[in-house]
Amino acid sequence: MNYPKFYDEVEAIKLQDPLSAILGTFEKGEYEIGYIDVVKSAGHSCPTVAGAYLITQKALEILYPEQRAVRGDIDVSFKEELDYGVAGVIANVVSHITGATDKSGFKGLGEKFARHSLMHFGVNITSSARFIRVDTQESVEVVYDPSLVPASAEMMPIMKKMNLGDATPQEIQLFGQLWQERVAKIFQNKDKVIEVLKK
């Protein structure tokens, strides 16, 4: 499997999942989710997928300092409705990492380990997303702005040619290369594109 090597260089998110421990999936329920994992789940790598990964990573670092984040114990809210723009793409990545879902999620074992009703849309917040640690009710809001890392000027002319079916194989390959170079730069400038509004 060939892919851009920076995927493996992105810091993985360390998790502890009580449900996983109970079901004997991972010892102590401990595992990591890396950028390559969410790329496989999304089927592609783009600024939106990268941003969803980064806002989740930053929020969990703040909510769980010096310990693994507890998957399934994190409530997430978005200001956009689910069907607006790329909200669904972002939500899928955040859900993959945190376990949080809306009504469609896991109903739990007895009264424990439920994952449903932990994700909300159309919430009155000004940030990209709000994360709440369920056990302590500590919250953090995070803003992501990928425009601070602009795309290469070479991309738009190629995109127009691709839409018309006129792009050469070489141009299509270059487009993909430039696209992933921007994603890599977003990770390299994560402190620039991510802002924490409150702790």
FILUMMAR-150059 format. One record per residue (C-alpha): residue in three letters; x negated, y, z; residue number from 0. Coordinates in nm, 4 decimals, padded with zeros to 6 digits. Each point is the difference from the previous one (the first is absolute). Last residue first. Layout:
% residues N
SITE aa u v w i
SITE ALA X Y Z NUM
...
This chain:
% residues 199
SITE aa u v w i
SITE LYS 01.0878 02.5702 02.8509 198
SITE LYS 00.1037 00.2616 -00.2484 197
SITE LEU -00.0470 00.1077 -00.3589 196
SITE VAL -00.2802 -00.2364 -00.0980 195
SITE GLU -00.1338 00.0916 -00.3439 194
SITE ILE -00.1235 -00.2422 -00.2665 193
SITE VAL -00.1391 00.1112 -00.3385 192
SITE LYS -00.3217 00.1546 00.1313 191
SITE ASP -00.0828 -00.2576 00.2658 190
SITE LYS 00.0573 -00.2686 -00.2633 189
SITE ASN -00.2561 00.1484 -00.2378 188
SITE GLN -00.1817 -00.3221 -00.0926 187
SITE PHE 00.3343 -00.1805 -00.0009 186
SITE ILE 00.1432 00.2564 -00.2410 185
SITE LYS -00.3186 -00.0205 -00.2068 184
SITE ALA 00.0540 -00.3744 -00.0475 183
SITE VAL 00.3557 00.0650 -00.1185 182
SITE ARG -00.1341 00.2556 -00.2477 181
SITE GLU -00.2559 -00.2463 -00.1315 180
SITE GLN 00.2808 -00.2540 -00.0327 179
SITE TRP 00.1869 00.2227 -00.2459 178
SITE LEU -00.3171 00.0901 -00.1896 177
SITE GLN -00.0766 -00.3695 -00.0550 176
SITE GLY 00.3562 -00.0766 -00.0990 175
SITE PHE 00.0007 00.2835 -00.2519 174
SITE LEU -00.3382 -00.1100 -00.1376 173
SITE GLN 00.1363 -00.3494 -00.0656 172
SITE ILE 00.3000 00.1464 -00.1797 171
SITE GLU -00.2299 00.2207 -00.2060 170
SITE GLN -00.2159 -00.2972 -00.0989 169
SITE PRO 00.3064 -00.2060 -00.0947 168
SITE THR 00.1072 00.2888 -00.2263 167
SITE ALA 00.2917 00.2239 00.0918 166
SITE ASP 00.2701 00.0605 -00.2626 165
SITE GLY 00.2988 -00.1684 00.1660 164
SITE LEU 00.1709 00.3354 00.0480 163
SITE ASN -00.0033 -00.0331 00.3786 162
SITE MET -00.3631 -00.1157 -00.0218 161
SITE LYS -00.0929 00.3093 -00.2037 160
SITE LYS 00.1590 00.2282 00.2583 159
SITE MET -00.1804 -00.1848 00.2772 158
SITE ILE -00.3303 00.0420 -00.1848 157
SITE PRO 00.0508 00.3753 -00.0259 156
SITE MET 00.0905 00.0142 00.3722 155
SITE MET -00.2955 -00.2028 00.1284 154
SITE GLU -00.2948 00.2020 -00.1241 153
SITE ALA 00.0741 00.2868 00.2408 152
SITE SER -00.0979 -00.2339 00.2839 151
SITE ALA 00.2556 -00.0203 00.2792 150
SITE PRO -00.0023 00.2435 00.2891 149
SITE VAL -00.1112 -00.0842 00.3556 148
SITE LEU 00.1825 00.2640 00.2070 147
SITE SER 00.3104 -00.0991 -00.1941 146
SITE PRO 00.0005 -00.3219 00.2058 145
SITE ASP 00.1740 00.1738 00.2932 144
SITE TYR 00.0894 -00.2338 00.2871 143
SITE VAL 00.1621 00.1292 00.3194 142
SITE VAL 00.0121 -00.1969 00.3254 141
SITE GLU 00.2305 00.0120 00.2999 140
SITE VAL -00.0896 -00.1710 00.3264 139
SITE SER 00.2140 -00.1475 00.2738 138
SITE GLU -00.0340 -00.1457 00.3489 137
SITE GLN 00.3168 -00.1866 00.0899 136
SITE THR -00.2084 -00.2244 00.2305 135
SITE ASP 00.1245 -00.3461 -00.1033 134
SITE VAL 00.1388 00.1072 -00.3369 133
SITE ARG -00.3104 00.1748 -00.1336 132
SITE ILE 00.1557 00.2588 -00.2273 131
SITE PHE -00.1232 00.0898 -00.3490 130
SITE ARG 00.1270 00.3051 -00.1857 129
SITE ALA -00.0488 00.0305 -00.3751 128
SITE SER -00.0842 00.2483 -00.2755 127
SITE SER 00.0508 00.2831 00.2484 126
SITE THR 00.2770 00.2591 00.0278 125
SITE ILE 00.2483 -00.2201 00.1857 124
SITE ASN 00.3805 -00.0216 -00.0173 123
SITE VAL 00.0345 -00.3686 -00.0892 122
SITE GLY 00.1224 -00.1030 -00.3453 121
SITE PHE -00.1380 -00.3514 00.0452 120
SITE HIS -00.0504 -00.2294 00.3002 119
SITE MET -00.2120 -00.3063 00.0714 118
SITE LEU 00.0157 -00.2008 00.3236 117
SITE SER 00.3529 -00.1300 -00.0576 116
SITE HIS -00.1271 -00.3529 -00.0722 115
SITE ARG -00.3229 -00.1433 00.1405 114
SITE ALA 00.1416 -00.2108 00.2857 113
SITE PHE -00.2701 -00.1688 00.2099 112
SITE LYS 00.2219 -00.0844 00.2974 111
SITE GLU 00.3731 -00.0307 00.0683 110
SITE GLY 00.0319 -00.3622 -00.1050 109
SITE LEU -00.2766 -00.0358 -00.2521 108
SITE GLY 00.0217 00.3119 -00.2142 107
SITE LYS 00.2277 00.1503 -00.2639 106
SITE PHE -00.2744 00.0290 -00.2622 105
SITE GLY 00.0526 00.2972 -00.2308 104
SITE SER 00.2745 00.1105 -00.2374 103
SITE LYS 00.1532 00.2613 00.2288 102
SITE ASP -00.2982 00.2341 -00.0309 101
SITE THR -00.3485 -00.1425 00.0275 100
SITE ALA -00.3038 00.0371 00.2278 99
SITE GLY -00.2623 -00.2744 -00.0295 98
SITE THR -00.2742 00.2578 00.0462 97
SITE ILE -00.2271 -00.0802 -00.2963 96
SITE HIS 00.2388 -00.1373 -00.2623 95
SITE SER 00.2676 00.2443 00.1196 94
SITE VAL -00.2307 00.2965 -00.0622 93
SITE VAL -00.0770 -00.1317 -00.3491 92
SITE ASN 00.3675 -00.0590 -00.0780 91
SITE ALA 00.0968 00.3405 00.1387 90
SITE ILE -00.2488 00.1779 -00.2251 89
SITE VAL 00.1366 -00.1726 -00.3096 88
SITE GLY 00.3575 00.0719 00.1092 87
SITE ALA -00.0711 00.3678 00.0580 86
SITE VAL -00.1531 00.0328 -00.3483 85
SITE GLY 00.2701 00.2308 -00.1346 84
SITE TYR 00.3179 -00.0118 00.2101 83
SITE ASP 00.1794 -00.3350 00.0336 82
SITE LEU -00.0917 -00.0510 00.3648 81
SITE GLU 00.1039 00.3509 00.1032 80
SITE GLU -00.2844 00.2365 00.0729 79
SITE LYS -00.0937 00.1307 00.3469 78
SITE PHE -00.1539 -00.3321 00.1003 77
SITE SER 00.0157 -00.1768 00.3359 76
SITE VAL -00.2024 -00.2887 00.1436 75
SITE ASP 00.0442 -00.2012 00.3223 74
SITE ILE -00.2957 -00.2155 00.1066 73
SITE ASP 00.0213 -00.3058 00.2247 72
SITE GLY 00.0107 -00.2633 -00.2765 71
SITE ARG -00.3755 00.0032 -00.0474 70
SITE VAL -00.1808 00.1016 00.3171 69
SITE ALA -00.2924 00.2237 -00.0921 68
SITE ARG -00.3323 -00.1435 00.1102 67
SITE GLN -00.1790 00.1858 00.2758 66
SITE GLU -00.2416 00.2909 00.0450 65
SITE PRO 00.2702 00.2622 -00.0553 64
SITE TYR 00.3389 -00.1465 -00.0908 63
SITE LEU 00.2287 00.2911 -00.0879 62
SITE ILE -00.2773 00.2128 -00.1518 61
SITE GLU -00.1668 -00.2737 -00.2048 60
SITE LEU 00.3465 -00.1256 -00.0945 59
SITE ALA 00.0957 00.3372 -00.1463 58
SITE LYS -00.3232 00.0290 -00.1981 57
SITE GLN 00.0296 -00.3494 -00.1508 56
SITE THR 00.3643 00.0514 -00.0862 55
SITE ILE -00.0680 00.3334 -00.1676 54
SITE LEU -00.2929 -00.1548 -00.1885 53
SITE TYR 00.1818 -00.3077 -00.1317 52
SITE ALA 00.2946 00.2067 -00.1202 51
SITE GLY -00.2427 00.2413 -00.1637 50
SITE ALA -00.1859 -00.2774 -00.1806 49
SITE VAL 00.3271 -00.1444 -00.1306 48
SITE THR 00.1061 00.3453 -00.1211 47
SITE PRO -00.3402 00.0892 -00.1460 46
SITE CYS 00.0059 -00.3219 -00.2056 45
SITE SER -00.0980 -00.3664 00.0260 44
SITE HIS 00.2256 -00.2631 -00.1561 43
SITE GLY 00.2141 -00.3063 00.0619 42
SITE ALA 00.1499 00.1476 00.3148 41
SITE SER -00.0684 -00.3150 00.2053 40
SITE LYS -00.3377 -00.0577 -00.1610 39
SITE VAL -00.0944 00.3638 00.0589 38
SITE VAL 00.1228 -00.0331 00.3598 37
SITE ASP -00.2393 -00.2892 00.0584 36
SITE ILE -00.2931 00.1640 -00.1833 35
SITE TYR 00.0328 00.2970 00.2361 34
SITE GLY -00.0676 -00.2231 00.2966 33
SITE ILE 00.2290 -00.1642 00.2525 32
SITE GLU -00.1708 -00.1531 00.3004 31
SITE TYR 00.0882 -00.2821 00.2361 30
SITE GLU 00.0765 -00.0796 00.3621 29
SITE GLY 00.3067 -00.1955 00.1039 28
SITE LYS -00.1980 -00.1492 00.2870 27
SITE GLU -00.1199 -00.2609 -00.2523 26
SITE PHE 00.1862 00.0598 -00.3261 25
SITE THR 00.3142 -00.1788 -00.1170 24
SITE GLY 00.0826 -00.1943 00.3143 23
SITE LEU 00.3618 00.1150 00.0076 22
SITE ILE -00.0391 00.1757 00.3348 21
SITE ALA -00.3217 00.1730 -00.1123 20
SITE SER 00.1535 00.1215 -00.3263 19
SITE LEU 00.2969 00.1344 00.1912 18
SITE PRO -00.2339 00.1879 00.2356 17
SITE ASP -00.1779 00.1697 -00.2935 16
SITE GLN -00.3290 00.1664 00.0834 15
SITE LEU -00.1369 00.2170 -00.2773 14
SITE LYS -00.3295 00.1345 -00.1314 13
SITE ILE 00.0270 00.2305 -00.3028 12
SITE ALA -00.2816 -00.0543 -00.2495 11
SITE GLU -00.2474 00.2756 -00.0872 10
SITE VAL -00.0168 00.0578 -00.3757 9
SITE GLU -00.3196 -00.1504 -00.1446 8
SITE ASP 00.1735 -00.3078 -00.1417 7
SITE TYR 00.2264 00.2113 -00.2215 6
SITE PHE -00.3094 00.2006 -00.0987 5
SITE LYS -00.1093 -00.2937 -00.2134 4
SITE PRO 00.2484 00.0707 -00.2778 3
SITE TYR 00.1645 -00.3296 -00.1030 2
SITE ASN -00.0959 -00.3368 -00.1476 1
SITE MET 00.1558 -00.3241 00.1154 0
